[in-house]
Amino acid sequence: MLAKSRYFSRNLAISYRPGYKVYEFLVVWQHEFGSLGNILGVLSKHNAKVLMTHTQLDEETDAVVGTFYCNLTRADQPVENIRRGIKELPFVRSADYVSTEKSMFDKFLFPVTIWGRNRVLIMRLSPLLNIEKRLGEELGSAGRAIMFREGESYAGETLSQYRAVLGSIPPESLLENVKDGLRATGWGIFEFRTTTSGYEVTVSEAPLLESEKEPSRFLCGIIAGILESVYSIKVKIVESRIDSKSGNVVVNLSQIADDAAA
């Protein structure tokens, strides 16, 4: 397995500062060999400096959807002429553009989805964690228990969607996909390992509030729910803590016997 020395953050805002003569092009095209290179060739031909690009497959139409952020300060043609040049490529279905001078975000992509079919919302981390914090302050242990159970439920529902997409695969392969999904959706970098007494799960870059001394109960519920769904067992939390040196969340769990879970 390829070891990664580091990950790069997925920035949803335009990474290059928007400004005068910076445009976002939206291009929809039928994929064929060299098609992306030909689009970039039109931009390069007219001295459009490509700042960033993003492409994805639209499952409904089997077309490629791409956004291209370009600085046209040195372009030899106005933006409309460049758009027309892209549109004239035989494989291109449509091409559009918008100025990004006063916007930090893209103008064409909505909604946000996972697997191209399930809609998701993106929310800043601290407000979400503060909801859990206030619930615990107002309801005490009952509030924390609610968040834990909701985390379990969230994990179970998510795993059922994974199985629907992936079909019947071994538990180890399913768990690897879950780990990748948790990282891709911002929950952290998870490592699961078996111990003599059950399981130990370590989460680096976990969602945490600076003032918190304990891991999120919702996160702990997610961890328990993943193990329960992947291995068809019931587990309980033995210990959950934030490592004082690394800042990682560490959760130890043990399996509950079937008769005890009944």
Helices and strands as residue ranges (DSSP letters): E 22-29, H 35-45, E 49-58, E 63-71, H 79-87, E 92-99, E 113-114, E 118-119, H 125-139, H 141-166, H 171-184, E 189-195, E 198-204, H 217-231, E 234-242, E 249-256, H 258-261
